[in-house]
Every structure is written in structure tokens, then in C-alpha cells.
Amino acid sequence: MNIDKLIKLSKKPELFKRSNAEFWNDPHISKKMLEAHLNPDWDAASRKLETIDASVKWLSENILPNQNIKILDLGCGPGLYASRLAKRDYFVTGIDYSQRSINYAKKKVEEDKLDIKYIYQNYLTIDFEDEFDVIMLIYCDLGALINKERDILLEKVYQALKPGGIFIFDIFTDKNRDASNLRRSWEVAEDGFWSKKPYLALTETFLYPDEDTFLDQTIVMTDDKEINIYRIFDHFYTKETITDLLDKFGFRDHSYYSDLVGREYSRESKTLAIVTNK
Ligand SMILES: C[S@@+](CC[C@H](N)C(=O)[O-])C[C@H]1O[C@@H](n2cnc3c(N)ncnc32)[C@H](O)[C@@H]1O
């Protein structure tokens, strides 16, 4: 092991410095992530099935204007929301850039004989115009984007919505993590989450206070001297900061909830769900 290199890699990187390896589309990690998505009792890659069911129920009874509308689910994963919405007669398109999740979703749609369009694509490259009644981005994914990409996505969502269309998403708030207690941990495994080769993983959380952003950085070293660095950013928001952002991109009439099950907005909530309009 080259300790000098490790010391250098462990330093706090500049804000939004990218990973040097694929996360969502890595063959091994995406397999582990799909297992996490499909575990009904984990709030890991997707929320627990019980929460997803409650969310779809709340959305369809309170937020979605009527059946027979076109919904775009960005970062749909294995289609847990899309399939439930399609069963309630909404026309759903799901986009994700995990090939493994999209393959799973496509297979499931055939088995369940549902009418859902799944597209394997980076959602930062979508180019729809006035096409969808509703666009969803679920499980705080807006906060994982670097600011430049977040702005691209907000522009594209606005463009893809029909006039009056609805954008539904959630985010983590400043109450989600304790900024005074930043994590440092390590793991050795023979075949674990990060690699099927034996590895040592060093994880550290950094805070960029001026940008309201955490970084979870994991350095993964395998015995063949390969070093992969995974950087997952987590931009947290308050009601005020997300409102400013939505106003800037032209959205209007925002409604705020504590989560996508419709819990009343509270300043103390760790998540914030927003329903806004074009
Ligand atoms: C935290 S998971 C949430 C999945 C789903 N929304 C749910 O709650 O069950 C994030 C998903 O977004 C996808 N994703 C992340 N960035 C993406 C991008 N730029 N384009 C398309 N999909 C993306 C990932 O592959 C993953 O399936």
C-alpha cells in the first residue's frame, strides 16, 4: 500500500469533485443496490414497501389530478412507484441510468402485464417539451446532484411539464444530519457492498458549510492495488432555500409537506416534500 498516496486521497476534496469510478452502474454495486431496492424492510436505496404504498395512495388521492394522466418518474430504479401508479391507471414513463434496475423493471412489467415505458438514460439528457402532467423525483435525489447538474435538471423538468403540470420531489433538510459529528469508519470484507474482491474501505464525511453540502467519501482498496473513490454529495435544504431555487426556475404555487406520505410540514422534519407547478 502506498501510504503517501492514501494520505493524499484522504484529504478533503474540493466541492463536487467527482468519483473516479461508477456507482449506480457498476456491475457489482448495482447488484447490491438492487437487493437494497427490493428489500421490503429497508429504507436504503428505496423506501420501505409500506412507505411506498402509503406514498402512492396519498399522491393519487390528494395530489395527482386524475387517472389517465402522463407521469414521468425520474430515477425510477426498479419501478417500485411506477408499477403501483400504473396499476392505478396512470400512464407512466420511468427513466434510470442503472442498467440493472431498468432490466429488472422491464422484466417485471411484462410479468405483471402493465403498460409502462422504461428508458435507460441519464435524466440530465432528457429533452421533452410540454409533455407530462406530472414529474416525480423521489428519495431526495435532487440533493445528490452537484449544483450545475441540479440546475440543468430543474430546467429540463420545467420544459418537460405541460403548462400547469406538477413537479413532486423530496429533499433532506438541515435537520437530517448532525454537522458537529462527522462520520469516519472503515470496513474490511472478502465480498461486500463495494467489491466482490477482498477490500478495505475507508469512509469519511466532510461538510462544506457555505454550500449546505455533506460529502460521504469512500476510498476502496483491493489487493490488486486498485483504488476506487466514491463521492456521494448530499445538499440539504430548508423551506426557504428550496423556495428560492424553485422561484428562480419559474415554478410557482409550491406546497410543502414533511414527507411524501403527506405529513404536515414541520421545521423539525428531516425531510421535506414539495409539490410545485409549472
Ligand atoms: C436513491 S435511488 C431512488 C430510486 C427510486 N426513486 C425509489 O425511490 O425507489 C436513485 C435512483 O436514481 C438513479 N439515478 C441517479 N442519477 C441518475 C441520472 N443522472 N440519470 C438517471 N438515473 C439516475 C439511480 O440509478 C437510482 O436508481
PDBQT file of the ligand as one rigid body, heavy atoms in Angstrom, charges set to zero:
ROOT
HETATM    1  C1  LIG A 301     -31.969   6.611  -4.254  1.00  0.00    +0.000 C 
HETATM    2  S1  LIG A 301     -32.457   5.758  -5.715  1.00  0.00    +0.000 S 
HETATM    3  C2  LIG A 301     -34.184   6.076  -5.736  1.00  0.00    +0.000 C 
HETATM    4  C3  LIG A 301     -34.968   5.211  -6.688  1.00  0.00    +0.000 C 
HETATM    5  C4  LIG A 301     -36.489   5.449  -6.718  1.00  0.00    +0.000 C 
HETATM    6  N1  LIG A 301     -36.818   6.816  -6.996  1.00  0.00    +0.000 N 
HETATM    7  C5  LIG A 301     -37.116   4.989  -5.445  1.00  0.00    +0.000 C 
HETATM    8  O1  LIG A 301     -37.324   5.830  -4.551  1.00  0.00    +0.000 OA
HETATM    9  O2  LIG A 301     -37.393   3.794  -5.327  1.00  0.00    +0.000 OA
HETATM   10  C6  LIG A 301     -31.831   6.826  -7.007  1.00  0.00    +0.000 C 
HETATM   11  C7  LIG A 301     -32.048   6.296  -8.404  1.00  0.00    +0.000 C 
HETATM   12  O3  LIG A 301     -31.732   7.341  -9.326  1.00  0.00    +0.000 OA
HETATM   13  C8  LIG A 301     -30.942   6.828 -10.369  1.00  0.00    +0.000 C 
HETATM   14  N2  LIG A 301     -30.142   7.937 -10.905  1.00  0.00    +0.000 N 
HETATM   15  C9  LIG A 301     -29.255   8.709 -10.217  1.00  0.00    +0.000 A 
HETATM   16  N3  LIG A 301     -28.752   9.655 -11.029  1.00  0.00    +0.000 NA
HETATM   17  C10 LIG A 301     -29.345   9.479 -12.245  1.00  0.00    +0.000 A 
HETATM   18  C11 LIG A 301     -29.229  10.139 -13.502  1.00  0.00    +0.000 A 
HETATM   19  N4  LIG A 301     -28.386  11.169 -13.669  1.00  0.00    +0.000 N 
HETATM   20  N5  LIG A 301     -29.987   9.699 -14.532  1.00  0.00    +0.000 NA
HETATM   21  C12 LIG A 301     -30.831   8.636 -14.365  1.00  0.00    +0.000 A 
HETATM   22  N6  LIG A 301     -30.973   7.975 -13.206  1.00  0.00    +0.000 NA
HETATM   23  C13 LIG A 301     -30.241   8.390 -12.162  1.00  0.00    +0.000 A 
HETATM   24  C14 LIG A 301     -30.145   5.699  -9.753  1.00  0.00    +0.000 C 
HETATM   25  O4  LIG A 301     -29.712   4.753 -10.705  1.00  0.00    +0.000 OA
HETATM   26  C15 LIG A 301     -31.166   5.117  -8.759  1.00  0.00    +0.000 C 
HETATM   27  O5  LIG A 301     -31.939   4.126  -9.350  1.00  0.00    +0.000 OA
ENDROOT
TORSDOF 0
